[in-house]
Amino acid sequence: MKQKRTRLEVIRDILDILQKNKQVKITHLIYKANLSNNSIKPYLGELLKKSLLEEIIIDEKRLFKITTKGNEFLQEFNKIKIFSESYGL
């Protein structure tokens, strides 16, 4: 059985989706990150507060976009993941 994702892994997944797509609606994020509407909201709130993503409103549609800071976080997270896996952790 597969282990549950950690909080950081969920954040990484959200940022990874945003990095691969220019602007994403919340429904796309929910689907791709495999989260419910209620479970994604705290993550989005935290990521917005920490400026890792930004919210854009276009034609009354709420879209999300990764920031430069979010891209930097994702790069560093991936480096740490590769490093820890090289030690079998």
C-alpha positions, -999 to +999 in steps of 0.1 A: +000+000+000+013+035-009+021+059+019+002+091+024+019+122+011+035+145+036+025+182+038+056+192+019+049+166-008+015+180-014+029+215-016+055+202-041+028+186-062+007+218-063+037+239-072+048+213-098+014+215-115+016+253-115+051+252-129+040+230-158+010+252-166+009+290-170-023+297-151-045+271-135-081+271-122-087+256-088-107+226-103-076+217-124-054+219-093-079+197-073-079+171-100-042+170-107-031+172-071-056+145-061-071+167-033-107+177-023-119+213-025-118+215+013-084+200+017-067+222-010-079+256+005-055+256+035-026+248+012-035+276-013-040+300+016-005+292+030+012+294-004-005+327-012+005+341+022+041+330+017+042+344-019+049+310-035+019+314-058-004+343-068-040+345-076-052+362-108-088+370-117-096+371-154-132+374-166-144+365-131-123+333-132-100+326-103-066+314-116-034+305-098+001+310-110+035+301-095+058+329-085+096+332-089+099+324-052+077+293-057+100+282-086+130+286-063+113+266-035+105+238-060+141+236-072+155+235-037+129+209-026+139+187-056+176+190-048+169+179-012+148+150-024+175+137-048+201+141-020+181+122+006+173+094-019+210+090-027+214+080+010+184+057+009+163+080+031 
